[in-house]
């Protein structure tokens, strides 16, 4: 998010789009990254501290540190600077665990995509098998009807022998004879 705030609309999550329903739910997202919403961060020191802590982690990652190392380093630096010091000293392990297991939106969507793709492939294969079996059955019946007609059997005899409805046999016979 490259602005101070962003308005999200629940209806944007649906194919019909914004304004299509009779009820709308909105959410204003405030960007508290370093350099944004300065007035807000000046009014709430704790929020500013969190923003600085997050920025420190991101800077460490940009410098090439692994995520866990970047978080450990940011915790130590922030304690030295008095940023979130009371929380970071008392609950260092909990903060570390929370940040390492935080929600990863990109990973979440990759997982959803992969699961959806796998489900789609499975459904596609099942549907393909159904269609293939159905087409194979239809081709077999057509072939049998064609053979029996060539042997001089009547449509009612063919229907009885193949245990098929007479209307189905009549339709197949019409197709076979028109070719």
Buried (B, 14 or more C-beta within 10 A) or exposed (E): EEEBEEEEBEBEEEEEEEEEEEEEEEEEEBBBBBEBBEEBBEEEEEBBBBBBBBBBBBBBBEEEBEEEEBBBBBBEBBBEEEBBEEBBEEEBEEBBEEBEEEEEEEEEEEEEEEEEEEEEEEEEEEEEEEEEEEEEEEEEBBEBBBEBBEEEBEBEEBBEEBEBEEEBBBEBBEEBEEE
